[in-house]
Amino acid sequence: MEEILIAGFGGQGVMSMGQLIAYAGMNEGKYVSWLPSYGPEQRGGTANCAVVVSDEKVGSPLVSHPTAAIVLNNPSYEKFEPKVRKGGLLIVNASLISKSSGRTDITVLNIKATDLANELGNLKVANMILLGAFLEETGILSDNSIIEALKKVLSPEKHSLLDINQRALMLGRSLTVMKK
């Protein structure tokens, strides 16, 4: 079972990433939950979601000590880095987070996702780069399931963005392979 926390500012694709994981899990016949949490401002304010993906029924959608956290900004890093379970995974958007974890009991991936997304030509795919790294590290879901889920999450008029999102996902996967 993976208990995942994804956090950042509104507009960074935090909720979309959570939805993709949940839909992909359903596509693969797994039990899932997705619980969004917004700051009062929405876009530009804080946003996070908890996602659980399991081979067994999910008892609670609440995640207090995640097996994995994907953080996209400094406030989220400060809040969730200490909560990652021992032996867990922390994925950091190092383009926007200057802090470095001193924890030795978790795996930390610092990925300059915003910089890489800019190089791909679309800042909005930084979340997909981080998602690709998460998928490579955990192996919990297939790319096909994520792409099928992306077709549901993106409105039909945005399906032209499927290609760049898929490239961002593959880039994220390749980054963790290089670090191993």
N, C-alpha and C positions, 0 to 999 in steps of 0.2 A: 504494500500500500504506500502510495506517495501522498503526503500532505504538503501542499505547496502554497506559499504566500507570494503574491506578486504585488509590488507597490511602487508608486511614483506619483507624478503630477497628473491631473486630469488632462487628457489629450495626448498622452504618451502611448496609448494602446494597451494599458494595463488590463482593462476589462475585456478587450478583444482577445488578448493572450489567454486569459482565464477561460473565456468562452471556447476558444479553439481547443484547448486541452480537454475541456468537458465534452464537447461534441465529438472530438476524435476518440475519446474514451468510450463514449456511447457507440460510435461506429464499430469499435472493436469488441463490443459486448461486455464492457466493464461497467462496474457501478461507479457513479460519479456524483459529486455535488459541486456547486459553484455558488459562492456567497459573496456578493459585491458589498463594498463599504465606501461611501463617498464622504469627503469633507464638505462643509457647507457651501463652498464656492463652485463646485463641479469643475469646469474647464479651468485649469491653472491651479486649482486647489489640490489637496491630497486625495488620492484614490488608492484603494487596494482591494484585492479579492483573495479569497481562500478557495482552493480547488483540492478536492480529494478524488483520487483515482485508485480503485481497488478491484480485486478479483472477488471480494466478498461485499455484502451489503454495507453501506456506509452508515455508521451509528449516529454521527453528528457532523454537520457541515462546518462546525467551528474548528479552527486550527490555531492552537496557542503556541505549540512548539513544532514548527514545520520540519519535514525531512529535507525540504528545499525552499529557498527564498530567492526570488529574482527582484532586485531592487534597482530603480532607475533614477533616484535622486538622493541627495544628502539626508533629508529628514527621514526618508524610508530606511536608509542604511542605518541611521542611528537608532531607529525604533526596532528594526527587525533582526539586525545582525546578532545581537545577544540571544535572540529567541530560537535560532536555528539549533535543532537537536544535535547532540554529539554524534559524529559520524555523518552529518548531513552535508548539504551542498548550498553554497552561497554564490550566486551569480550577480556580479556588480557591473553596472554601466560606468566603466572607468572614464568615459568622456565627461561625465557630469559629477562624478563622485571622486573626491581627492583623497579620502581617508583610506587607510589600509588596515585590514583586520589583523589583529595579533593572535587570533585563535589558531591553535594547532590541532584542535580536535574536529575540525571540519575541512572540507575541500572548498577553496575559494578560487573562483575564476573571475579575473578582472579583464573585461572586454570593452574596448573603446567603441561601443556599438553605435553611438551617434556619429562619430567620425567616419566609421565604416559605411554607415547608411548614407552619409553625405557623398562619399566616394561612389556609391552605387547610383546616386542621383535622386534619392528620395529620403529625407530625414525620417519620414514616418515608418520606415521599415526597421528602425533600430530594435523595436520589440521583437521582430521576427528573427533578427540575428541572435538575440539573447535566447529566444525560444529554441532555435536550432542547436545552440550550445547545450541547453537543458536536455533536449531530446537525445543528443549524442552521449551525454554523461549518464543519463538514467536508463535509456533504452525502453521507456515505458510505452511509447506509441510510435507507430510507423509514419513515415512522411506522407504516404498515400492517405491515411486517415486525417492528418492535419490539412492537407490540400483539399480534401472533400469538405472538411469542416470550414475551411476558409471560404469556400463557395457559398456556404450558408451565412457566414458572418458578414461577408462583403455584400452590399446590395448589388443587384444585377448591373446597374450602371457603373459600378466600380470593378467589374470583373476584368477590365483591362489591366488592373493592378496585380492580377494573379501571378504573372510572370516575374515581376520584380520581387514580390513577396516570396516566391519559391526560390529565387536566387539568393535572397537574404537568409532564408532558412538553411540553404546548403552552405552558405558562407559561415554561418554560425556553427554548423556541424564541423566544418573543416578546421575551425580555430581550435577546437578542443582536441582534435586528432593530432594537431601539431604540438600541443603541449604535453601529450602523453609520452 
